[in-house]
Amino acid sequence: MAFLELYPIVVSAILWGSQWTTKRILVWCDNEATVAIVKRGRSKCLQIMKLMRKLTWCACKYNFHFSAKHVPGYQNDISDALSRLQIDRFRKLAPSAAQHPMKCPSSSDVMWS
């Protein structure tokens, strides 16, 4: 589960890292294991470490600092709406979100090899 929670965080860093220069990025996550991994910067799982290396590389490349905070899923309405594909609800909760989806990088670009 931590891998699936961390993956979109890394995709976000790839897509928007250049806009985060000199910023402190706090990621809200409802998975406590993922929060612990992001805070520690490491995991025993090799696949998760590939993601953490890519996230760290993006942070160095774009000069931003990242951390994570645990937020119960029921308190994170926007993410909950997206994860359930409730697009109308998402649009009401986040009216300033882009109207069209962005193209995500390929998995080979996300995973540090």
MIVOKOL-577864 format. One line per 2 residues: number of its first residue (from 1); their letters; for each residue x, y, z of N, C-alpha, C, CB. Coordinates in pm, 1 decimal. Glycine has a CB too. Layout:
BEGIN
NUM = A = X Y Z X Y Z X Y Z X Y Z | ... .
//
This chain:
BEGIN
1 = MA = 82.0 -119.3 0.0 0.0 0.0 0.0 86.8 126.3 0.0 -93.5 -0.5 120.6 | 197.6 123.6 72.5 284.0 241.7 78.7 335.1 278.8 -59.9 402.4 217.1 173.7 .
3 = FL = 364.6 178.4 -141.7 410.9 205.0 -277.9 304.7 283.4 -354.9 444.2 72.6 -351.1 | 179.0 239.1 -345.2 70.1 304.7 -418.2 42.7 445.7 -367.6 -56.5 221.8 -408.0 .
5 = EL = 69.6 470.9 -241.5 52.4 605.5 -185.6 169.2 696.5 -224.3 39.4 598.5 -32.3 | 288.7 640.2 -230.1 408.1 719.1 -260.0 419.2 753.5 -408.2 532.0 644.0 -215.8 .
7 = YP = 372.6 664.8 -493.6 385.7 683.8 -638.6 330.5 819.5 -685.7 313.5 571.0 -711.8 | 205.7 858.1 -650.3 156.8 988.8 -696.6 231.7 1107.8 -636.4 10.5 1001.9 -664.6 .
9 = IV = 291.4 1088.6 -520.3 372.7 1195.2 -461.7 494.4 1220.0 -550.5 416.8 1158.7 -316.6 | 556.6 1112.8 -595.4 673.4 1124.4 -683.2 632.6 1182.9 -818.1 741.2 986.7 -702.7 .
11 = VS = 520.4 1138.8 -871.9 471.5 1194.9 -998.9 449.8 1345.3 -983.6 339.2 1125.1 -1043.5 | 393.2 1387.2 -871.9 372.8 1530.5 -847.0 504.9 1606.2 -846.2 300.1 1551.7 -714.1 .
13 = AI = 606.1 1548.4 -783.7 737.8 1613.6 -779.7 797.9 1624.6 -919.0 833.4 1536.4 -687.8 | 776.3 1523.7 -1001.6 827.0 1528.0 -1139.1 753.7 1635.9 -1218.6 811.0 1390.0 -1207.8 .
15 = LW = 621.5 1640.2 -1204.6 541.3 1734.3 -1283.5 555.9 1879.0 -1236.9 395.8 1694.4 -1277.8 | 557.4 1901.9 -1107.2 551.3 2038.3 -1055.4 673.8 2081.0 -975.8 431.3 2052.8 -970.2 .
17 = GS = 774.8 1995.3 -967.4 893.7 2028.7 -889.6 957.2 2160.7 -928.4 994.3 1920.5 -903.4 | 955.8 2191.9 -1056.5 1016.7 2318.3 -1101.7 942.0 2439.9 -1046.7 1019.1 2324.2 -1255.2 .
19 = QW = 816.5 2422.8 -1009.8 737.7 2532.4 -952.2 752.9 2538.5 -799.6 589.4 2516.1 -989.3 | 818.3 2439.5 -742.7 834.5 2431.6 -597.8 969.7 2484.0 -550.3 817.0 2289.2 -552.2 .
21 = TT = 1049.6 2541.0 -638.5 1183.4 2586.9 -602.1 1178.4 2676.2 -478.2 1247.8 2662.4 -719.4 | 1263.9 2647.1 -383.2 1279.2 2714.3 -253.0 1154.8 2702.5 -163.5 1311.1 2861.3 -275.1 .
23 = KR = 1064.5 2612.3 -194.6 942.5 2594.4 -114.7 957.2 2473.9 -21.2 818.9 2576.0 -207.0 | 873.7 2472.1 80.3 859.1 2356.4 168.8 726.9 2290.3 132.2 863.6 2397.7 322.3 .
25 = IL = 733.7 2167.5 88.3 615.9 2094.5 42.7 574.8 1995.8 151.6 643.7 2020.8 -92.4 | 452.3 2009.9 200.0 398.1 1918.5 299.4 290.5 1834.7 232.0 340.9 1995.5 423.1 .
27 = VW = 313.3 1705.3 227.9 220.4 1611.7 165.8 131.2 1553.5 274.4 296.2 1498.8 89.0 | 0.5 1560.2 252.8 -93.5 1497.2 344.4 -121.4 1357.6 293.1 -225.3 1579.8 357.8 .
29 = CD = -113.8 1260.6 379.3 -132.0 1121.2 338.7 -208.2 1046.3 447.5 4.9 1052.9 310.5 | -300.4 960.3 406.2 -377.7 884.5 505.0 -313.7 749.9 538.8 -518.9 862.2 453.8 .
31 = NE = -194.6 726.5 488.6 -124.4 601.1 514.4 -3.9 630.2 603.8 -79.9 532.6 380.7 | -10.6 583.1 727.3 95.1 614.4 824.1 230.9 557.6 783.7 57.1 561.4 960.6 .
33 = AT = 231.9 442.6 718.1 358.8 383.7 673.7 426.4 473.7 570.7 335.7 242.9 614.4 | 348.5 528.1 478.6 403.6 617.8 376.7 459.0 744.3 441.0 296.4 653.8 272.4 .
35 = VA = 386.3 799.0 536.6 433.3 918.6 607.4 567.6 889.6 674.9 328.4 965.4 712.6 | 578.2 775.7 740.3 703.8 739.2 807.4 817.4 722.8 707.1 686.0 609.5 887.5 .
37 = IV = 789.4 663.2 593.2 892.0 643.8 490.1 941.1 778.1 437.0 837.1 558.0 374.3 | 847.9 868.9 408.8 886.3 1001.1 356.8 968.9 1075.7 461.5 760.3 1084.2 317.6 .
39 = KR = 928.0 1069.0 585.6 1002.4 1138.9 691.6 1142.1 1080.5 711.4 925.0 1132.4 823.3 | 1153.6 947.4 705.4 1284.2 881.8 722.1 1369.7 891.5 597.0 1265.3 735.8 759.1 .
41 = GR = 1303.3 892.8 481.6 1376.2 896.4 355.4 1424.5 760.6 309.3 1492.3 987.7 367.3 | 1376.3 655.6 371.5 1421.5 522.1 332.4 1318.5 416.5 371.6 1557.4 490.2 396.8 .
43 = SK = 1337.3 299.5 310.4 1251.3 184.3 335.0 1331.5 58.1 307.0 1122.1 189.7 247.1 | 1289.8 -52.3 364.2 1354.1 -180.8 335.3 1309.0 -236.1 200.6 1323.6 -282.0 446.1 .
45 = CL = 1197.0 -186.6 149.7 1143.1 -233.5 21.6 1218.8 -167.5 -94.4 990.4 -202.8 11.5 | 1276.1 -247.2 -181.2 1356.7 -194.0 -291.8 1275.2 -108.0 -387.8 1420.8 -307.9 -368.3 .
47 = QI = 1151.2 -146.1 -414.7 1068.2 -67.4 -506.8 1033.6 68.8 -446.5 939.2 -144.1 -541.6 | 1005.8 71.2 -318.7 978.2 198.7 -251.8 1104.2 284.4 -249.3 925.7 175.3 -107.7 .
49 = MK = 1219.9 223.2 -231.8 1345.0 299.3 -233.5 1370.6 361.7 -370.1 1462.1 209.5 -194.7 | 1330.0 295.6 -476.6 1342.6 356.4 -609.9 1261.0 485.0 -615.8 1295.9 257.5 -720.8 .
51 = LM = 1140.8 481.2 -558.8 1057.6 601.8 -556.1 1119.7 709.2 -467.5 916.2 568.2 -506.7 | 1170.8 670.6 -351.6 1231.6 768.6 -261.6 1355.5 832.4 -323.8 1268.2 702.8 -128.8 .
53 = RK = 1433.9 754.6 -397.4 1550.4 813.1 -465.3 1506.0 915.4 -569.3 1635.6 702.7 -532.2 | 1400.3 884.6 -642.0 1351.0 978.3 -743.4 1296.0 1104.5 -677.1 1242.1 911.8 -830.7 .
55 = LT = 1223.5 1088.2 -567.3 1170.2 1203.6 -495.3 1284.2 1290.5 -441.8 1078.7 1157.8 -379.6 | 1384.4 1228.2 -385.0 1499.8 1301.7 -333.3 1575.2 1370.8 -446.3 1593.9 1207.3 -257.0 .
57 = WC = 1590.0 1302.3 -558.7 1656.2 1361.7 -675.5 1579.8 1485.5 -722.8 1667.2 1258.2 -790.4 | 1446.8 1476.6 -729.7 1365.7 1592.2 -770.9 1383.3 1707.5 -672.4 1216.1 1553.3 -781.2 .
59 = AC = 1384.6 1675.7 -543.2 1401.3 1780.1 -442.1 1536.2 1849.6 -456.5 1387.5 1720.9 -301.6 | 1639.6 1773.4 -486.0 1772.5 1833.2 -506.8 1777.1 1913.0 -636.5 1880.9 1724.3 -508.7 .
61 = KY = 1723.4 1856.3 -742.0 1726.1 1922.2 -872.9 1651.9 2055.4 -869.8 1665.0 1831.1 -979.4 | 1535.4 2056.5 -805.1 1451.2 2176.4 -805.2 1461.6 2257.8 -676.3 1307.8 2137.2 -827.8 .
63 = NF = 1545.5 2212.5 -583.8 1570.8 2286.8 -460.9 1443.2 2311.3 -379.1 1636.3 2419.2 -494.1 | 1374.2 2204.2 -344.0 1261.4 2215.2 -252.2 1279.2 2114.0 -139.1 1126.3 2192.3 -326.7 .
65 = HF = 1211.4 2138.9 -30.1 1214.6 2049.1 85.7 1077.5 1984.4 97.3 1253.0 2125.9 218.1 | 1074.0 1855.3 124.1 945.4 1787.3 136.3 935.2 1713.3 269.1 925.4 1689.8 20.0 .
67 = SA = 812.6 1702.9 315.7 782.4 1624.7 434.0 640.7 1571.3 418.6 798.0 1709.6 564.8 | 598.3 1490.8 512.9 464.6 1432.1 506.0 398.2 1439.6 642.5 470.9 1285.6 456.9 .
69 = KH = 267.0 1446.2 638.7 186.7 1451.7 760.9 71.6 1354.0 745.5 134.3 1596.7 789.2 | 44.0 1279.1 850.9 -69.2 1186.4 846.1 -199.7 1263.3 866.8 -53.9 1074.8 953.4 .
71 = VP = -293.6 1240.0 777.4 -427.6 1296.9 786.7 -524.8 1183.1 760.2 -448.5 1416.8 685.3 | -615.6 1154.8 852.6 -712.5 1048.2 826.5 -789.6 1074.5 697.3 -810.1 1034.7 944.3 .
73 = GY = -815.9 968.3 623.4 -881.6 980.6 493.5 -1010.0 1060.8 497.2 -910.4 845.7 439.2 | -1089.3 1043.9 602.0 -1216.9 1115.6 609.1 -1198.2 1266.4 626.8 -1300.6 1060.8 723.4 .
75 = QN = -1077.9 1309.7 663.8 -1049.5 1452.7 678.1 -983.0 1511.5 554.1 -961.1 1476.0 798.9 | -958.4 1431.5 454.6 -890.8 1475.9 332.4 -986.3 1455.2 214.9 -755.6 1398.0 309.9 .
77 = DI = -1090.3 1538.4 210.5 -1200.2 1521.0 115.5 -1157.1 1523.3 -30.3 -1302.0 1627.0 137.6 | -1065.0 1611.2 -65.3 -1024.6 1624.0 -205.8 -959.6 1494.9 -254.0 -927.5 1743.0 -224.3 .
79 = SD = -863.9 1444.9 -178.8 -798.2 1319.4 -217.5 -895.7 1203.3 -216.6 -681.2 1289.2 -124.3 | -984.3 1202.1 -118.9 -1083.8 1095.6 -110.3 -1173.0 1095.7 -234.2 -1168.8 1111.3 16.9 .
81 = AL = -1216.0 1213.7 -277.2 -1300.7 1222.8 -397.2 -1227.0 1172.0 -520.3 -1346.7 1367.8 -419.9 | -1101.1 1209.7 -534.6 -1023.4 1163.2 -650.2 -1002.2 1012.6 -646.9 -888.6 1234.0 -655.2 .
83 = SR = -969.2 959.4 -530.2 -941.7 815.5 -521.9 -1066.0 732.5 -551.1 -887.4 780.1 -383.7 | -1183.4 791.3 -531.6 -1308.8 720.8 -560.0 -1366.4 759.6 -696.9 -1411.4 750.2 -450.2 .
85 = LQ = -1287.0 835.4 -773.5 -1328.3 882.9 -906.7 -1459.1 961.5 -902.5 -1343.2 764.7 -1001.8 | -1480.1 1036.6 -795.2 -1597.0 1123.5 -781.3 -1558.2 1262.1 -833.7 -1646.5 1130.5 -631.0 .
87 = ID = -1554.3 1272.6 -965.2 -1501.1 1392.3 -1030.1 -1585.8 1515.6 -1000.8 -1492.0 1370.7 -1180.1 | -1718.5 1503.5 -1003.2 -1804.2 1619.5 -973.1 -1779.4 1670.3 -830.9 -1953.4 1582.5 -990.7 .
89 = RF = -1769.3 1578.6 -736.6 -1740.6 1616.8 -597.7 -1603.0 1682.7 -588.2 -1747.5 1493.0 -504.2 | -1505.0 1626.1 -658.4 -1370.8 1683.8 -659.9 -1374.3 1826.9 -713.0 -1276.1 1597.7 -745.1 .
91 = RK = -1445.8 1849.1 -822.6 -1453.1 1983.7 -882.8 -1515.1 2084.9 -786.4 -1534.7 1979.6 -1013.3 | -1613.8 2041.5 -708.6 -1675.8 2131.7 -610.8 -1579.4 2164.2 -496.9 -1804.5 2069.3 -554.5 .
93 = LA = -1502.5 2064.2 -455.5 -1408.8 2083.9 -344.6 -1282.7 2159.7 -386.4 -1370.1 1949.9 -285.9 | -1243.7 2145.8 -513.0 -1120.0 2208.7 -562.3 -1147.8 2281.2 -693.8 -1007.3 2102.3 -581.6 .
95 = PS = -1224.9 2389.9 -688.7 -1262.0 2458.7 -813.1 -1143.8 2518.3 -889.2 -1359.7 2567.7 -782.4 | -1031.8 2540.9 -822.6 -916.6 2599.6 -891.5 -826.6 2493.8 -955.7 -835.3 2683.1 -794.1 .
97 = AA = -860.8 2367.1 -940.3 -780.9 2259.8 -1002.1 -790.9 2269.5 -1153.8 -828.5 2119.6 -953.6 | -686.5 2226.0 -1221.1 -684.6 2228.1 -1368.2 -806.6 2154.3 -1422.1 -553.6 2164.1 -1423.2 .
99 = QH = -864.9 2208.8 -1526.9 -985.6 2149.3 -1584.4 -956.7 2024.2 -1665.2 -1055.8 2249.7 -1671.5 | -834.7 2011.5 -1713.1 -798.4 1895.6 -1794.6 -682.8 1822.4 -1727.6 -760.1 1938.4 -1939.9 .
101 = PM = -687.6 1690.2 -1730.5 -579.9 1614.3 -1665.9 -446.0 1635.8 -1734.8 -613.5 1465.7 -1664.7 | -340.2 1626.8 -1656.6 -205.0 1636.0 -1711.7 -159.5 1496.8 -1751.6 -106.0 1699.6 -1609.4 .
103 = KC = -73.4 1491.6 -1850.2 -16.5 1363.4 -1890.3 87.3 1323.4 -1786.2 46.8 1371.1 -2033.7 | 72.6 1204.8 -1733.5 166.6 1154.5 -1632.9 290.3 1096.9 -1699.9 99.7 1047.9 -1544.1 .
105 = PS = 403.4 1107.3 -1633.1 525.3 1046.1 -1687.8 512.1 893.8 -1688.4 650.0 1089.1 -1605.5 | 587.4 831.1 -1774.7 584.9 684.7 -1781.4 642.3 627.0 -1652.2 665.0 633.3 -1904.8 .
107 = SS = 605.7 503.9 -1623.7 654.9 441.3 -1500.4 807.7 430.1 -1500.7 592.0 302.0 -1482.7 | 866.5 415.4 -1618.6 1013.1 408.1 -1623.9 1076.9 542.3 -1588.9 1059.2 363.3 -1763.4 .
109 = DV = 1005.5 652.2 -1611.4 1055.6 783.5 -1572.1 1035.2 809.7 -1422.8 986.9 892.2 -1653.9 | 937.3 742.3 -1364.1 907.4 762.2 -1222.4 999.4 678.0 -1134.9 761.0 727.7 -1193.3 .
111 = MW = 1024.1 557.5 -1176.9 1105.2 464.8 -1097.3 1253.4 490.4 -1121.4 1070.1 318.2 -1131.3 | 1326.9 516.9 -1014.2 1471.8 536.7 -1023.7 1535.1 400.9 -1048.9 1530.3 603.6 -893.4 .
113 = S = 1617.2 392.2 -1154.4 1677.1 260.9 -1182.1 1820.2 251.4 -1136.5 1670.1 230.6 -1328.7 .
//
